[in-house]
Amino acid sequence: MDIGAVNALPYDDFVNIFGNVVEKCPVISAAVWSRRPFANLAALEAAVSDFIDALPESGHEGILRCHPDLAGRDLQSGTLTRESRDEQAGAGLDALSSAEARTMGRLNDEYKRRFGFPFVICARLNDKENILRQLSERCANEPAEERARGMEEVKKICRLRLQGLVRTDAPNKFDF
Ligand SMILES: NC(=O)N[C@H]1NC(=O)NC1=O
């Protein structure tokens, strides 16, 4: 769909289509719908980012807590969202050796104990080795640093999900 078609969507269709650009946080797309018309994909992305940035610390932690663990219970039981399943599979997280799976589980638990929210990283921009290394390194960070880092990753995930939904090649009347 091009940006003109996005701008023409009633809010219920908009939320159905864009509701998971931030994992399990459809309230964000429901809020951002009011910012139409979007000049282009970058403007839609900026509206999501502005909404997130305006939230208090507790809102950022809430967004992080809506993310499933990487290679966690939801992946084992097939209850991930379609987007998250594809992203995790793309990084090879559905095919970990048993040693890798044990390390991942242990570090995910350690991270959550330390920070009170799950480790979030854009799986499509990383492979499993890189993810395991960063998980281990980031466990040593300070909570404020990790909150900010996690939100940067949420925005990267969001950008790639948006790019999968909105075509950018078509000209549109808001793009001068
Ligand atoms: N925990 C975590 O990072 N989850 C996410 N990362 C990603 O790329 N997709 C997700 O669901």
The ligand as an SDF file (V2000), in Angstrom:
LIG
                    3D

 11 11  0  0  0  0  0  0  0  0999 V2000
   12.8150   -9.5240   22.8740 N   0  0  0  0  0  0  0  0  0  0  0  0
   12.9140   -9.0270   21.6290 C   0  0  0  0  0  0  0  0  0  0  0  0
   13.8650   -8.3580   21.2690 O   0  0  0  0  0  0  0  0  0  0  0  0
   11.8920   -9.2900   20.8000 N   0  0  0  0  0  0  0  0  0  0  0  0
   11.8080   -8.7680   19.5210 C   0  0  0  0  0  0  0  0  0  0  0  0
   12.9220   -8.4720   18.7050 N   0  0  0  0  0  0  0  0  0  0  0  0
   12.5400   -8.5840   17.4270 C   0  0  0  0  0  0  0  0  0  0  0  0
   13.2450   -8.3310   16.4450 O   0  0  0  0  0  0  0  0  0  0  0  0
   11.2690   -9.0490   17.3540 N   0  0  0  0  0  0  0  0  0  0  0  0
   10.7910   -9.2590   18.6110 C   0  0  0  0  0  0  0  0  0  0  0  0
    9.7170   -9.7220   18.9610 O   0  0  0  0  0  0  0  0  0  0  0  0
  1  2  1  0
  2  3  2  0
  2  4  1  0
  4  5  1  0
  5  6  1  0
  5 10  1  0
  6  7  1  0
  7  8  2  0
  7  9  1  0
  9 10  1  0
 10 11  2  0
M  END
$$$$
